[in-house]
């Protein structure tokens, strides 16, 4: 649009922070004085790696020449470089590093990449009803340790961010699986403001351009049927022509988390704690069994938790009610009890007596079907690590029975 009539060639010069790339075919060459022919196949690309201190502090000068080599006109391109980057623990080291590559990709394995998110299913807050994921606020600093860190970096002249918005957003399909808190720092203690989640899809950053904004992300749902565990977040720089008009995205940076699955542990593992029911009444008393178990666990230096007959409502089959596993991310791991849907006398034991700080809880109910004996967890087990037909299963294989002949 700036090319004057009669122009045959041009040259490009820029301020030091700007790098100029001239893309051309091998047959096209510049002249001795670094002038390029005005060829439709030639493309000029400019990049900047240094954040601007002031608006328009970088310039590109394009000079146009006629066939005789006389300068016909000069065009100036004014550039302002801003830095907008959404960062998470892509390399799984437990730390967030800036400028990670392929942040929107997630791959499995020791050499894989992509951030990991925990379901915040323990109860760090004393007196809270259920798991912390059911609370839309942060009630204790310990709660933050179960969340994953996400940093939004915005740098550049404040005048730019007065005219443009930086918006953090989550897809509607992912919003009910996660919650995000913004660490708002001021004169008073840090306030953790809920900004994204099941009821909020976007959040406009108030003080963009002032460095890093810290966010804490918690998972609300385990990978399950219909949910792979992948969730994404994006930060967009929007041009907003008028206050009431929707912004136009100029740039978007996206990161992906995978919610860590519940991992079941085999009974061949070294025990940490043994749970058992006590039945004292009648001919079915298990007092002799408990006496022998106590002696064994003293030798094994293992904790014993006894569920009284009143707590179990005379339901002795604790193996049918509970299954233990854990969740793990690079920065945190904790055990999680899986509560069976059999729901007999021990129905409330796991929720009332096991759920607590750094001990999570999860349960499932069969959709629209009555519970049978096959839903008891005596019918659920996992093998130790095993190799089958040359394929390795480092976490073992889950074994569950089913009614014959299926």
PEBELBEL-V625793 format. One record per residue. N is the residue number from 1. RES is the residue in one letter. OMEGA is omega in degrees with one decimal (999 if undefined). NEAR is the number of other ideal C-beta (glycine too) atoms within 8 Angstrom. Layout:
n/res/omega/near
N/RES/OMEGA/NEAR
N/RES/OMEGA/NEAR
This chain:
n/res/omega/near
1/X/-178.6/2
2/X/-176.8/7
3/X/-179.8/7
4/X/178.3/8
5/X/178.9/3
6/X/-180.0/7
7/X/-179.2/13
8/X/-178.0/8
9/X/-179.9/11
10/X/167.7/12
11/X/-174.5/11
12/X/173.5/11
13/X/-176.8/7
14/X/174.9/12
15/X/-168.4/8
16/X/-176.6/4
17/X/-176.3/8
18/X/173.3/13
19/X/-178.4/8
20/X/176.7/11
21/X/175.2/8
22/X/-177.3/10
23/X/-174.0/7
24/X/177.0/10
25/X/-179.2/5
26/X/-176.9/4
27/X/-177.7/4
28/X/-178.3/10
29/X/174.1/4
30/X/176.8/6
31/X/-178.1/8
32/X/-179.6/3
33/X/173.7/5
34/X/175.6/7
35/X/-178.1/10
36/X/175.9/15
37/X/177.0/8
38/X/-176.2/10
39/X/-179.9/8
40/X/-178.1/3
41/X/-179.1/7
42/X/178.7/12
43/X/178.6/7
44/X/180.0/10
45/X/178.2/7
46/X/178.0/12
47/X/176.8/7
48/X/179.0/11
49/X/-177.9/5
50/X/-180.0/6
51/X/-178.4/8
52/X/174.2/15
53/X/178.2/5
54/X/178.2/6
55/X/176.5/8
56/X/-179.6/8
57/X/174.4/8
58/X/-179.5/14
59/X/172.4/11
60/X/-179.6/14
61/X/178.2/11
62/X/178.9/13
63/X/-179.6/10
64/X/-176.8/15
65/X/174.6/13
66/X/-175.3/9
67/X/179.1/5
68/X/178.7/4
69/X/178.7/5
70/X/179.7/6
71/X/-179.4/7
72/X/-175.5/9
73/X/176.9/9
74/X/174.8/8
75/X/178.8/8
76/X/173.9/8
77/X/-178.7/9
78/X/-173.6/7
79/X/172.3/12
80/X/-176.7/12
81/X/174.7/11
82/X/-179.3/14
83/X/175.0/9
84/X/-175.5/12
85/X/175.1/10
86/X/-171.1/16
87/X/177.4/15
88/X/-178.8/14
89/X/-176.8/15
90/X/-174.8/14
91/X/176.9/7
92/X/177.7/11
93/X/-175.1/7
94/X/179.8/6
95/X/177.8/5
96/X/177.5/9
97/X/-178.5/10
98/X/174.4/8
99/X/176.0/6
100/X/-179.2/10
101/X/176.6/5
102/X/-177.3/7
103/X/-179.2/13
104/X/178.2/7
105/X/178.8/8
106/X/-179.8/10
107/X/-179.7/7
108/X/167.3/3
109/X/-179.2/5
110/X/179.5/3
111/X/-178.9/3
112/X/179.1/9
113/X/179.8/9
114/X/-176.2/12
115/X/-177.3/13
116/X/-177.6/14
117/X/177.2/15
118/X/166.8/14
119/X/-175.1/15
120/X/-169.2/13
121/X/172.5/11
122/X/-179.9/16
123/X/179.6/12
124/X/-175.8/11
125/X/178.6/10
126/X/178.7/3
127/X/178.6/3
128/X/-176.0/10
129/X/-176.3/3
130/X/177.9/8
131/X/-178.2/11
132/X/-179.8/15
133/X/177.8/11
134/X/-179.4/7
135/X/-178.8/8
136/X/177.3/5
137/X/177.4/6
138/X/-173.3/8
139/X/-179.6/9
140/X/178.4/7
141/X/178.9/5
142/X/180.0/8
143/X/-178.7/13
144/X/-178.7/9
145/X/179.3/8
146/X/-178.3/13
147/X/178.4/12
148/X/-177.4/15
149/X/173.7/12
150/X/-178.6/15
151/X/174.8/13
152/X/-176.7/15
153/X/176.6/13
154/X/180.0/15
155/X/179.3/8
156/X/-179.6/13
157/X/-177.8/12
158/X/-179.9/8
159/X/178.4/7
160/X/-176.2/13
161/X/172.0/13
162/X/-178.4/6
163/X/-177.3/7
164/X/179.2/12
165/X/167.5/10
166/X/-174.4/15
167/X/172.8/12
168/X/-176.0/16
169/X/-178.8/12
170/X/177.7/15
171/X/-179.3/8
172/X/-178.6/6
173/X/-178.8/4
174/X/-167.4/10
175/X/-179.3/14
176/X/-179.4/7
177/X/-172.0/10
178/X/170.2/15
179/X/-177.2/12
180/X/177.0/17
181/X/177.1/14
182/X/177.3/11
183/X/-177.7/11
184/X/-177.3/8
185/X/178.7/4
186/X/179.1/5
187/X/-179.7/2
188/X/176.6/4
189/X/-177.7/3
190/X/178.8/6
191/X/-177.9/8
192/X/-172.7/12
193/X/176.5/7
194/X/-172.4/11
195/X/177.6/11
196/X/178.6/15
197/X/-175.3/13
198/X/-176.8/7
199/X/-178.3/4
200/X/-173.8/10
201/X/-177.5/8
202/X/-177.8/9
203/X/179.1/11
204/X/-180.0/7
205/X/-176.4/12
206/X/-172.7/4
207/X/177.8/6
208/X/178.8/10
209/X/-176.8/11
210/X/175.6/6
211/X/-172.9/6
212/X/168.2/6
213/X/-174.7/12
214/X/178.2/9
215/X/175.5/14
216/X/-175.0/14
217/X/176.6/15
218/X/175.0/17
219/X/178.7/16
220/X/-174.9/12
221/X/176.5/9
222/X/169.0/11
223/X/-170.5/8
224/X/174.7/6
225/X/-179.4/3
226/X/178.2/3
227/X/-176.4/9
228/X/-176.2/4
229/X/-179.6/10
230/X/174.4/9
231/X/-178.0/14
232/X/173.9/12
233/X/179.2/15
234/X/170.4/12
235/X/-177.5/14
236/X/170.8/13
237/X/-174.9/13
238/X/170.1/12
239/X/-176.7/9
240/X/-176.2/11
241/X/179.8/5
242/X/-174.6/5
243/X/-174.5/4
244/X/-177.4/3
245/X/176.8/7
246/X/-178.1/3
247/X/176.1/10
248/X/-178.9/8
249/X/174.6/8
250/X/-176.7/8
251/X/177.7/7
252/X/175.6/8
253/X/-173.5/11
254/X/174.2/10
255/X/-179.7/15
256/X/170.4/13
257/X/163.5/18
258/X/176.6/13
259/X/-178.6/16
260/X/179.5/13
261/X/168.8/8
262/X/-177.5/10
263/X/-176.3/10
264/X/-178.5/12
265/X/-179.9/9
266/X/180.0/10
267/X/175.7/5
268/X/177.5/4
269/X/174.0/6
270/X/-176.2/3
271/X/174.7/7
272/X/-177.8/5
273/X/179.6/8
274/X/178.7/10
275/X/-177.4/8
276/X/177.4/11
277/X/176.1/13
278/X/176.4/12
279/X/-175.6/11
280/X/-171.9/6
281/X/168.2/7
282/X/-175.8/5
283/X/179.9/3
284/X/-178.6/7
285/X/178.5/9
286/X/-177.6/10
287/X/-179.7/8
288/X/178.0/7
289/X/-179.4/7
290/X/179.9/11
291/X/178.5/8
292/X/179.8/8
293/X/178.8/11
294/X/-179.5/9
295/X/-179.6/8
296/X/-176.3/8
297/X/173.1/12
298/X/177.5/7
299/X/-178.1/6
300/X/-178.5/7
301/X/-174.5/5
302/X/-179.3/9
303/X/177.9/7
304/X/174.4/10
305/X/-177.2/9
306/X/175.7/8
307/X/-175.7/13
308/X/-179.9/7
309/X/178.3/11
310/X/179.6/5
311/X/-177.5/8
312/X/-174.9/15
313/X/176.7/9
314/X/175.1/8
315/X/-174.0/11
316/X/-167.6/9
317/X/-175.5/11
318/X/175.9/14
319/X/179.2/7
320/X/-173.1/10
321/X/-170.1/16
322/X/167.6/15
323/X/-176.3/9
324/X/175.6/10
325/X/-178.9/12
326/X/170.3/11
327/X/-175.9/15
328/X/170.2/8
329/X/-179.1/11
330/X/-174.9/7
331/X/-172.5/8
332/X/173.5/8
333/X/173.7/6
334/X/-179.7/11
335/X/179.1/9
336/X/177.0/15
337/X/177.2/15
338/X/-175.7/14
339/X/-178.1/11
340/X/177.1/13
341/X/-178.1/10
342/X/168.4/11
343/X/172.5/6
344/X/-174.3/9
345/X/-178.2/7
346/X/-172.8/15
347/X/-173.3/7
348/X/-172.5/6
349/X/-176.8/14
350/X/-177.9/14
351/X/-174.4/11
352/X/-169.6/6
353/X/-176.4/9
354/X/177.5/11
355/X/-179.1/14
356/X/178.9/7
357/X/179.8/7
358/X/170.1/7
359/X/-173.1/13
360/X/-176.8/13
361/X/173.4/16
362/X/175.5/12
363/X/176.7/10
364/X/174.4/6
365/X/178.0/5
366/X/-177.3/9
367/X/172.9/4
368/X/-178.9/3
369/X/176.6/5
370/X/-179.2/4
371/X/177.1/8
372/X/-179.7/5
373/X/178.9/6
374/X/176.4/9
375/X/174.7/10
376/X/-172.4/11
377/X/164.2/12
378/X/179.5/7
379/X/-178.2/10
380/X/178.8/9
381/X/176.3/8
382/X/-179.8/11
383/X/167.4/10
384/X/174.8/6
385/X/-172.5/8
386/X/173.5/8
387/X/-177.4/6
388/X/-179.7/7
389/X/176.4/3
390/X/179.6/4
391/X/-179.0/6
392/X/172.4/5
393/X/-173.0/11
394/X/177.0/5
395/X/-179.2/7
396/X/177.6/12
397/X/179.8/8
398/X/-179.8/8
399/X/178.4/8
400/X/-179.0/8
401/X/176.0/5
402/X/-179.0/6
403/X/176.8/4
404/X/2.4/4
405/X/-174.9/2
406/X/999/4
